[in-house]
Amino acid sequence: MNRAAIPLGLLAFLLGSCASTPRTPTAPAPARPHILMIVADDLGWGDVGFHGSEIGTPHLDALAARGVRLEQFYVQPVCSPTRAALLTGRYPLRLGLQCGVVRPWSTHGLPLDERTLANALSEAGYATALCGKWHLGHARPEYLPTRRGFEQQYGLYNGAIDYWTHRRDGGLDWHANDRALREEGYATELLANAAIARLATHDHARPLFLYLPFNAPHSPLQAPEEALAAYAHIADKQRRTYAAMVASLDSAIGRILQALPEHGFAAEETLVFFCSDNGGLRQFGSNGDLRGGKGQLYEGGLRVPAVIAWPGHLDAGRLVNEPLHAVDLYPTLLRLAGASAAQAKPLDGEDCWPVLTAGAQTPHELLVHNLTPWSGALRSGAWKLIQNGAVPANATEGPPQDTWELFHLGEDPGEHNDRSRDEPERMHAMRERLEALRREAAPAVLSPNVAPEGFRAPAVWGES
C-alpha cells in the first residue's frame, strides 16, 4: 500500500506498532493460522440472511456457506461481559463484570491481572491489532488496549458513540494507538478501512491476530444515505435505519474478506470467526423465534449468529448444534496458534475443536449464561434454569420477588413452557448448583446507569 495514499489517522495507527520484528515482506507465511475475529454489536439472531432475515447480508451468508455455522453459540446478555469472556476464556462472574457494561463514568474495567487472548497470542509470536470497540475500561491508562496485549489500536472505548462525529456525551471517543484521533467519516467504514490497511502492511514473517469488534448496529441509529435508500420500503423508521446499518456492516465485512487474499492471506492459512456480542433489541432488531432480547437471560438475549471458517480445515456448510460459549474461543485459538494455555487463572472455556471438526458433543456438562447477586441462568444438557430472566443485565438491584423457570430447549427452544413444577428434583439440583456458583463469584462491580451528580464528560475519553 502506498503510504502517501493513507489518511493521517490510518497512518498513525499503522506506524504505532510496538512490534520489534523487522518487515520482511517476502518471508514465508507462518504455519499457524492468521486469526481474524469479527464481532458485531447488538446484531440479533434473526438479522442475518442465513437465518432468514429480510436484511441483505450477502457477505456474511457467503462466510457461513464456506464455514461452520454455530447454531447454539452463546454470549452474555450485554456487550462488556461478552468481550471479557472472548478475551479471557473466563466467565464474567469471575471478573466482577457480571452486572452490566462498563459505563462512560465507570472507573473499573477488565481486571488488570487477567491474561488476554492478545497477551497469549503475542507471547506465541503473533502480531496483534484491534480495530473497533474496546468497552473494557478507559478510566486509567492501564486499562487501554495497548496495555492489554494489543500492539496496535484503532477505534473507540465506549459504546453508543455518534457514528459521524465519533463523540459520546460531547467527548471525543476515537483513537489510534490509544491517542486521540480526529477524522471524518462513518465509523463502520472507517473501521473497515483501518482493518484493510493493517492487512496491507502486515509483515508475513509473523502470524496476525486482528480483533475487529464493530460498534454496529448498536444505537444511535445512524446510516449513510445510500444504505437507507435501499431500505426505503420498510415503513418503520427505526427498523429501516437499523436495516441500513446492518447492510453497511455486511458491506464492510465483505470488503475486509475480499482484502485478505489480495494482501497475501490465503484462505487455508486464515481462520475467520464472526459472532454478535448479544441478542438484538426487539424495538427494531429481530431474534427470530427466540424469546426475549438484549439484556435478558432468555435465548433471544444470549444465542447469537456465529460462524467460523478455515478452508481446508473446517468443512464448508457444516451446522453445529452443540451448545458452545464465547469462553471456548480462547482455549481453542490458543491450541491452533501453538500458544501456551498455562496461566495463573483457571479457564471456564473448553477446547471446542473436536466439536467443529469431528462431530463431538459439547465439552460442557454445565454452561453458565450469567450469574449476578439477584439473577442467573444455567444450562445442563437440554435443560435451562433461569432466575429473574427478564431483569435487565444492567440492573443494580434485584426484584422484590424471585421468579424461577425451567425449560427444555430441545423441545421448546422458544422458552414458552415452564417445566419447573413438572421437574421438582431437577429444579432443586440446578438451583443448588446456581447458588454454589454464586458463592464462588467475584464481588460484582455495580456501576450506576446514569452519570453521578457532578460528572462531566472529558474532552477526550481515556485522557485524564
VEXDREN-2710 file (C-alpha; in Angstrom, 1 decimal):
% VEXDREN-2710
k/r/px/py/pz
1/MET/0.0/0.0/0.0
2/ASN/1.3/3.5/-0.9
3/ARG/1.7/5.4/2.4
4/ALA/1.1/8.7/0.6
5/ALA/-2.5/7.5/-0.1
6/ILE/-3.1/6.5/3.6
7/PRO/-5.2/9.1/5.6
8/LEU/-3.3/10.5/8.5
9/GLY/-5.5/8.6/11.0
10/LEU/-4.7/5.3/9.5
11/LEU/-1.0/6.2/9.2
12/ALA/-0.9/7.0/12.9
13/PHE/-2.4/3.6/13.6
14/LEU/-0.1/1.7/11.3
15/LEU/3.1/3.4/12.5
16/GLY/2.2/2.8/16.1
17/SER/3.1/-0.8/16.2
18/CYS/5.1/-2.0/19.2
19/ALA/6.4/-4.9/17.3
20/SER/10.1/-5.3/17.1
21/THR/10.3/-7.8/14.2
22/PRO/11.6/-6.0/11.1
23/ARG/9.5/-6.1/7.9
24/THR/10.3/-8.9/5.6
25/PRO/7.5/-9.0/3.0
26/THR/9.0/-12.0/1.2
27/ALA/9.1/-14.2/4.3
28/PRO/7.1/-17.4/4.0
29/ALA/3.7/-17.5/5.6
30/PRO/3.6/-18.9/9.1
31/ALA/2.2/-22.5/9.6
32/ARG/-0.1/-21.3/12.3
33/PRO/-3.3/-19.6/11.1
34/HIS/-3.8/-15.9/10.9
35/ILE/-6.8/-15.1/13.1
36/LEU/-9.5/-12.6/12.2
37/MET/-12.1/-12.2/15.0
38/ILE/-15.1/-10.1/13.9
39/VAL/-17.8/-9.1/16.5
40/ALA/-21.0/-7.3/15.7
41/ASP/-22.7/-5.1/18.3
42/ASP/-26.4/-5.9/19.1
43/LEU/-27.0/-7.9/15.9
44/GLY/-30.0/-10.2/16.5
45/TRP/-30.2/-13.9/15.8
46/GLY/-32.8/-13.2/13.1
47/ASP/-31.0/-10.3/11.4
48/VAL/-28.7/-12.3/9.1
49/GLY/-29.7/-13.7/5.7
50/PHE/-28.7/-17.3/6.7
51/HIS/-31.3/-17.1/9.4
52/GLY/-34.0/-15.8/7.1
53/SER/-33.7/-12.0/7.5
54/GLU/-35.2/-9.5/5.2
55/ILE/-32.0/-7.5/5.6
56/GLY/-29.4/-8.4/2.9
57/THR/-26.2/-9.8/4.4
58/PRO/-24.7/-11.5/1.3
59/HIS/-21.1/-11.4/2.6
60/LEU/-21.9/-13.0/6.0
61/ASP/-24.1/-15.5/4.1
62/ALA/-21.1/-16.4/1.9
63/LEU/-18.9/-16.7/5.0
64/ALA/-21.5/-19.0/6.6
65/ALA/-21.6/-21.1/3.4
66/ARG/-17.8/-21.7/3.3
67/GLY/-17.5/-22.1/7.0
68/VAL/-19.2/-23.8/10.0
69/ARG/-22.4/-22.3/11.4
70/LEU/-22.6/-22.5/15.2
71/GLU/-26.3/-22.7/15.8
72/GLN/-26.2/-22.8/19.6
73/PHE/-23.4/-20.3/20.3
74/TYR/-23.9/-18.3/23.5
75/VAL/-22.6/-15.0/24.7
76/GLN/-23.5/-12.7/27.6
77/PRO/-26.7/-10.6/27.6
78/VAL/-24.8/-7.3/27.1
79/CYS/-21.5/-6.3/25.5
80/SER/-18.7/-5.7/28.0
81/PRO/-19.2/-9.1/29.7
82/THR/-19.1/-10.8/26.3
83/ARG/-15.9/-9.0/25.3
84/ALA/-14.4/-10.1/28.6
85/ALA/-15.4/-13.7/28.0
86/LEU/-14.0/-13.8/24.5
87/LEU/-10.7/-12.2/25.5
88/THR/-10.1/-14.2/28.7
89/GLY/-11.8/-17.6/28.3
90/ARG/-13.4/-16.9/31.8
91/TYR/-17.0/-16.2/32.8
92/PRO/-17.6/-12.6/33.7
93/LEU/-18.7/-13.8/37.2
94/ARG/-15.0/-14.5/37.8
95/LEU/-14.1/-10.9/36.8
96/GLY/-16.7/-8.8/38.7
97/LEU/-18.1/-7.9/35.3
98/GLN/-21.4/-9.9/35.6
99/CYS/-23.6/-6.8/36.2
100/GLY/-23.8/-4.8/33.0
101/VAL/-21.4/-2.8/30.9
102/VAL/-18.5/-0.5/31.6
103/ARG/-20.3/2.9/31.6
104/PRO/-18.5/6.0/30.4
105/TRP/-18.3/7.2/34.0
106/SER/-17.1/3.9/35.3
107/THR/-13.7/3.7/37.0
108/HIS/-13.3/-0.1/36.5
109/GLY/-12.5/-2.4/33.6
110/LEU/-11.2/-5.8/32.8
111/PRO/-9.2/-6.7/35.9
112/LEU/-5.5/-5.9/35.3
113/ASP/-4.3/-9.3/36.5
114/GLU/-6.2/-11.1/33.7
115/ARG/-4.3/-12.6/30.8
116/THR/-6.0/-11.7/27.5
117/LEU/-6.1/-13.5/24.2
118/ALA/-3.9/-10.8/22.8
119/ASN/-1.4/-11.3/25.6
120/ALA/-1.3/-15.1/25.0
121/LEU/-1.0/-14.8/21.2
122/SER/1.6/-12.1/21.4
123/GLU/3.7/-14.4/23.7
124/ALA/3.4/-17.0/20.9
125/GLY/4.8/-14.7/18.3
126/TYR/1.6/-13.2/16.8
127/ALA/1.3/-9.6/15.8
128/THR/-1.8/-8.2/17.5
129/ALA/-4.1/-5.4/16.4
130/LEU/-7.5/-4.1/17.5
131/CYS/-9.8/-2.1/15.1
132/GLY/-13.1/-1.3/16.8
133/LYS/-14.9/-1.0/20.1
134/TRP/-13.0/-1.8/23.3
135/HIS/-15.5/-1.3/26.1
136/LEU/-13.4/-2.9/28.8
137/GLY/-12.2/0.1/30.7
138/HIS/-10.7/3.5/29.9
139/ALA/-10.5/5.4/33.3
140/ARG/-6.8/4.6/33.6
141/PRO/-4.1/4.1/31.0
142/GLU/-3.5/0.6/32.3
143/TYR/-7.0/-0.5/31.1
144/LEU/-6.4/0.6/27.5
145/PRO/-5.9/-1.9/24.7
146/THR/-2.2/-1.2/24.1
147/ARG/-1.6/-2.2/27.8
148/ARG/-3.6/-5.4/27.4
149/GLY/-1.6/-7.2/24.7
150/PHE/-2.5/-5.3/21.5
151/GLU/0.4/-3.8/19.7
152/GLN/-1.9/-1.5/17.7
153/GLN/-5.3/0.0/18.4
154/TYR/-7.8/2.0/16.4
155/GLY/-11.4/2.9/17.2
156/LEU/-13.5/3.7/20.3
157/TYR/-13.5/2.9/24.0
158/ASN/-17.2/3.3/24.9
159/GLY/-20.4/2.2/23.4
160/ALA/-23.1/4.3/21.7
161/ILE/-20.8/6.9/20.1
162/ASP/-22.1/9.1/17.3
163/TYR/-21.2/7.3/14.0
164/TRP/-20.2/10.6/12.3
165/THR/-18.7/12.8/15.0
166/HIS/-17.2/9.9/17.0
167/ARG/-18.3/11.5/20.2
168/ARG/-20.0/10.2/23.3
169/ASP/-21.8/12.7/25.6
170/GLY/-19.8/15.5/23.9
171/GLY/-16.4/13.9/24.4
172/LEU/-14.3/12.6/21.5
173/ASP/-14.1/8.8/21.5
174/TRP/-11.9/8.0/18.5
175/HIS/-8.3/6.9/19.0
176/ALA/-5.2/5.4/17.2
177/ASN/-2.8/3.6/19.5
178/ASP/-4.7/5.0/22.4
179/ARG/-4.1/8.6/21.4
180/ALA/-6.9/11.0/20.4
181/LEU/-7.7/10.9/16.7
182/ARG/-9.8/13.5/14.8
183/GLU/-11.0/12.4/11.4
184/GLU/-14.2/12.4/9.3
185/GLY/-16.3/9.5/8.2
186/TYR/-18.9/6.9/9.1
187/ALA/-17.5/4.7/11.9
188/THR/-18.3/1.4/10.2
189/GLU/-16.5/2.4/7.0
190/LEU/-13.5/3.8/8.9
191/LEU/-13.0/0.6/10.9
192/ALA/-13.1/-1.4/7.7
193/ASN/-10.5/1.0/6.1
194/ALA/-8.2/0.5/9.1
195/ALA/-8.5/-3.2/9.1
196/ILE/-7.7/-3.4/5.4
197/ALA/-4.8/-1.0/5.8
198/ARG/-3.5/-3.2/8.6
199/LEU/-3.8/-6.3/6.3
200/ALA/-2.0/-4.4/3.5
201/THR/1.0/-3.5/5.6
202/HIS/1.4/-6.8/7.6
203/ASP/4.8/-8.5/7.8
204/HIS/4.0/-12.1/6.9
205/ALA/7.0/-13.3/8.9
206/ARG/4.6/-13.3/11.8
207/PRO/1.0/-14.6/12.0
208/LEU/-1.6/-11.9/12.7
209/PHE/-4.4/-11.7/15.3
210/LEU/-6.7/-9.0/14.1
211/TYR/-9.6/-8.3/16.5
212/LEU/-12.4/-6.4/14.8
213/PRO/-15.3/-5.6/17.2
214/PHE/-17.6/-3.2/15.2
215/ASN/-19.9/-0.8/17.1
216/ALA/-22.6/-1.5/14.5
217/PRO/-25.5/-1.9/14.5
218/HIS/-25.7/-0.6/18.1
219/SER/-27.6/2.7/18.6
220/PRO/-27.6/5.6/17.9
221/LEU/-29.5/4.6/14.8
222/GLN/-27.5/6.3/12.0
223/ALA/-26.7/5.1/8.5
224/PRO/-25.3/6.5/5.2
225/GLU/-28.0/7.9/2.8
226/GLU/-27.2/5.3/0.1
227/ALA/-27.7/2.5/2.5
228/LEU/-31.0/4.0/3.7
229/ALA/-32.3/4.3/0.2
230/ALA/-32.0/0.6/-0.3
231/TYR/-34.5/0.0/2.5
232/ALA/-37.0/2.8/1.7
233/HIS/-39.7/0.1/1.5
234/ILE/-39.5/-0.5/5.3
235/ALA/-42.2/1.7/6.8
236/ASP/-40.9/1.8/10.4
237/LYS/-38.1/4.4/10.5
238/GLN/-36.2/2.7/13.2
239/ARG/-36.3/-0.6/11.6
240/ARG/-35.4/1.0/8.2
241/THR/-32.3/2.7/9.7
242/TYR/-31.3/-0.4/11.6
243/ALA/-31.5/-2.5/8.4
244/ALA/-29.3/0.0/6.6
245/MET/-26.8/-0.2/9.4
246/VAL/-26.7/-4.0/9.2
247/ALA/-26.3/-3.8/5.5
248/SER/-23.4/-1.3/5.9
249/LEU/-21.8/-3.6/8.4
250/ASP/-22.1/-6.6/6.0
251/SER/-20.6/-4.5/3.2
252/ALA/-17.7/-3.5/5.4
253/ILE/-17.1/-7.2/6.4
254/GLY/-17.2/-8.1/2.7
255/ARG/-14.5/-5.5/1.9
256/ILE/-12.3/-7.0/4.6
257/LEU/-12.8/-10.6/3.5
258/GLN/-12.0/-9.6/-0.1
259/ALA/-8.9/-7.8/1.0
260/LEU/-7.5/-11.0/2.7
261/PRO/-6.3/-12.8/-0.4
262/GLU/-5.4/-9.5/-2.1
263/HIS/-2.8/-9.0/0.7
264/GLY/-1.3/-12.4/1.0
265/PHE/-3.7/-14.0/3.5
266/ALA/-4.5/-17.3/1.7
267/ALA/-7.8/-18.8/2.7
268/GLU/-6.3/-22.1/4.0
269/GLU/-3.9/-20.0/6.2
270/THR/-6.6/-17.7/7.7
271/LEU/-9.2/-18.5/10.3
272/VAL/-12.2/-16.1/10.4
273/PHE/-14.6/-16.1/13.3
274/PHE/-17.8/-14.0/13.4
275/CYS/-20.4/-13.5/16.1
276/SER/-22.6/-10.9/17.7
277/ASP/-21.9/-9.7/21.3
278/ASN/-25.5/-10.2/22.5
279/GLY/-29.0/-10.6/21.2
280/GLY/-30.9/-7.8/19.4
281/LEU/-33.2/-5.2/20.7
282/ARG/-36.8/-6.1/20.0
283/GLN/-37.7/-2.5/19.2
284/PHE/-36.0/-2.7/15.8
285/GLY/-33.9/-5.9/15.7
286/SER/-35.0/-9.5/15.3
287/ASN/-34.2/-12.6/17.3
288/GLY/-36.4/-14.8/15.2
289/ASP/-38.5/-17.2/17.2
290/LEU/-36.2/-16.9/20.3
291/ARG/-37.7/-15.4/23.4
292/GLY/-36.6/-12.0/24.7
293/GLY/-33.7/-9.9/23.6
294/LYS/-30.6/-7.9/24.6
295/GLY/-30.1/-7.6/28.3
296/GLN/-32.2/-10.7/29.2
297/LEU/-31.3/-14.2/30.1
298/TYR/-33.8/-15.8/27.6
299/GLU/-32.4/-17.3/24.4
300/GLY/-33.0/-14.1/22.4
301/GLY/-30.5/-12.2/24.6
302/LEU/-27.9/-14.9/24.6
303/ARG/-27.9/-17.0/21.5
304/VAL/-26.4/-15.2/18.5
305/PRO/-25.4/-15.8/14.9
306/ALA/-21.9/-17.2/14.8
307/VAL/-19.6/-18.6/12.1
308/ILE/-16.1/-20.0/12.0
309/ALA/-14.4/-20.5/8.7
310/TRP/-11.0/-22.0/7.8
311/PRO/-11.0/-23.7/4.4
312/GLY/-9.1/-26.9/4.2
313/HIS/-9.5/-27.4/8.0
314/LEU/-13.2/-26.9/8.6
315/ASP/-16.0/-28.4/6.4
316/ALA/-17.9/-25.8/4.4
317/GLY/-21.6/-25.6/5.2
318/ARG/-21.4/-27.7/8.4
319/LEU/-24.0/-26.9/11.0
320/VAL/-23.0/-27.4/14.7
321/ASN/-26.0/-27.7/17.0
322/GLU/-23.9/-28.4/20.2
323/PRO/-24.0/-25.7/22.9
324/LEU/-20.8/-23.6/22.9
325/HIS/-19.9/-20.4/24.6
326/ALA/-17.8/-17.3/24.0
327/VAL/-15.3/-18.5/26.6
328/ASP/-14.5/-21.5/24.3
329/LEU/-12.8/-19.4/21.7
330/TYR/-9.8/-18.6/24.0
331/PRO/-8.6/-22.2/24.6
332/THR/-9.5/-23.3/21.1
333/LEU/-7.5/-20.5/19.4
334/LEU/-4.5/-21.0/21.8
335/ARG/-4.3/-24.6/20.7
336/LEU/-4.4/-23.7/17.0
337/ALA/-1.9/-21.0/17.5
338/GLY/0.5/-23.2/19.4
339/ALA/0.3/-20.8/22.4
340/SER/0.7/-21.9/26.0
341/ALA/-2.5/-22.4/28.0
342/ALA/-0.6/-22.3/31.2
343/GLN/-1.7/-19.4/33.3
344/ALA/-2.4/-18.3/36.9
345/LYS/-6.2/-18.0/36.4
346/PRO/-8.2/-21.2/35.5
347/LEU/-10.3/-21.2/32.4
348/ASP/-14.0/-21.8/32.1
349/GLY/-13.7/-22.3/28.3
350/GLU/-13.1/-25.6/26.7
351/ASP/-11.2/-26.5/23.5
352/CYS/-14.1/-27.0/21.1
353/TRP/-12.0/-28.0/18.0
354/PRO/-13.3/-31.7/18.2
355/VAL/-16.9/-30.3/18.1
356/LEU/-16.1/-28.3/15.0
357/THR/-14.2/-31.0/13.1
358/ALA/-15.2/-34.4/14.3
359/GLY/-18.8/-34.0/15.4
360/ALA/-18.0/-34.4/19.1
361/GLN/-20.6/-33.4/21.7
362/THR/-20.2/-30.1/23.6
363/PRO/-17.4/-30.3/26.2
364/HIS/-19.6/-28.6/28.7
365/GLU/-21.5/-30.5/31.3
366/LEU/-22.8/-27.1/32.5
367/LEU/-22.9/-23.7/30.8
368/VAL/-23.2/-20.6/32.9
369/HIS/-25.1/-17.9/31.0
370/ASN/-24.7/-15.3/33.7
371/LEU/-24.9/-15.0/37.5
372/THR/-25.5/-11.8/39.3
373/PRO/-26.4/-11.3/43.0
374/TRP/-30.1/-11.5/42.0
375/SER/-30.3/-13.2/38.6
376/GLY/-28.8/-16.1/36.7
377/ALA/-29.1/-18.8/34.2
378/LEU/-27.5/-22.2/33.7
379/ARG/-27.8/-24.8/31.0
380/SER/-27.2/-28.6/31.6
381/GLY/-27.8/-30.7/28.6
382/ALA/-31.1/-29.5/27.1
383/TRP/-32.3/-28.1/30.4
384/LYS/-32.0/-24.4/31.2
385/LEU/-32.7/-22.8/34.6
386/ILE/-33.4/-19.1/34.8
387/GLN/-33.7/-16.9/37.8
388/ASN/-35.4/-13.5/37.1
389/GLY/-34.8/-13.8/33.4
390/ALA/-36.5/-10.5/32.5
391/VAL/-34.4/-8.4/34.9
392/PRO/-32.2/-6.2/32.8
393/ALA/-28.5/-7.1/32.7
394/ASN/-27.6/-3.6/33.7
395/ALA/-29.8/-3.7/36.9
396/THR/-28.1/-2.6/40.1
397/GLU/-30.7/-4.3/42.4
398/GLY/-33.0/-7.2/42.3
399/PRO/-36.7/-7.5/42.0
400/PRO/-39.0/-7.6/45.1
401/GLN/-39.8/-11.3/44.4
402/ASP/-37.8/-14.0/42.6
403/THR/-39.1/-15.8/39.5
404/TRP/-37.7/-19.2/38.7
405/GLU/-38.2/-21.0/35.4
406/LEU/-37.0/-24.3/33.9
407/PHE/-37.1/-25.0/30.1
408/HIS/-36.2/-28.0/27.9
409/LEU/-34.6/-26.3/25.0
410/GLY/-34.7/-29.4/22.8
411/GLU/-38.5/-29.5/22.9
412/ASP/-39.1/-25.8/23.5
413/PRO/-36.3/-23.5/22.1
414/GLY/-38.7/-20.5/22.3
415/GLU/-39.0/-21.0/26.1
416/HIS/-42.8/-21.0/26.2
417/ASN/-43.4/-23.9/28.5
418/ASP/-42.0/-23.5/32.1
419/ARG/-41.3/-27.1/33.4
420/SER/-40.3/-26.1/37.0
421/ARG/-43.4/-27.7/38.5
422/ASP/-43.0/-30.9/36.4
423/GLU/-39.4/-31.4/37.4
424/PRO/-39.0/-30.6/41.1
425/GLU/-35.9/-32.7/41.6
426/ARG/-34.1/-31.3/38.6
427/MET/-35.2/-27.8/39.6
428/HIS/-33.8/-28.3/43.1
429/ALA/-30.5/-29.7/41.9
430/MET/-29.9/-26.9/39.4
431/ARG/-30.8/-24.2/41.9
432/GLU/-28.3/-25.7/44.3
433/ARG/-25.6/-25.5/41.6
434/LEU/-26.5/-22.0/40.8
435/GLU/-26.3/-20.9/44.4
436/ALA/-22.9/-22.7/44.8
437/LEU/-21.5/-20.8/41.8
438/ARG/-22.9/-17.6/43.3
439/ARG/-20.9/-18.1/46.4
440/GLU/-17.8/-18.6/44.2
441/ALA/-18.3/-15.4/42.2
442/ALA/-16.1/-12.3/42.4
443/PRO/-17.8/-9.3/44.0
444/ALA/-19.8/-7.6/41.3
445/VAL/-18.8/-4.1/40.3
446/LEU/-22.0/-2.1/40.2
447/SER/-21.8/1.0/38.1
448/PRO/-24.8/3.4/38.1
449/ASN/-26.8/3.5/34.9
450/VAL/-26.9/7.3/34.9
451/ALA/-24.0/9.6/35.4
452/PRO/-23.2/10.5/39.0
453/GLU/-24.1/14.0/40.1
454/GLY/-21.4/16.4/39.0
455/PHE/-19.9/14.1/36.4
456/ARG/-18.7/15.9/33.2
457/ALA/-17.6/14.1/30.2
458/PRO/-13.9/14.7/29.3
459/ALA/-12.9/16.5/26.1
460/VAL/-11.4/13.2/25.0
461/TRP/-12.4/9.9/26.6
462/GLY/-9.5/8.0/28.0
463/GLU/-7.5/11.1/28.8
464/SER/-7.3/12.3/32.4
END
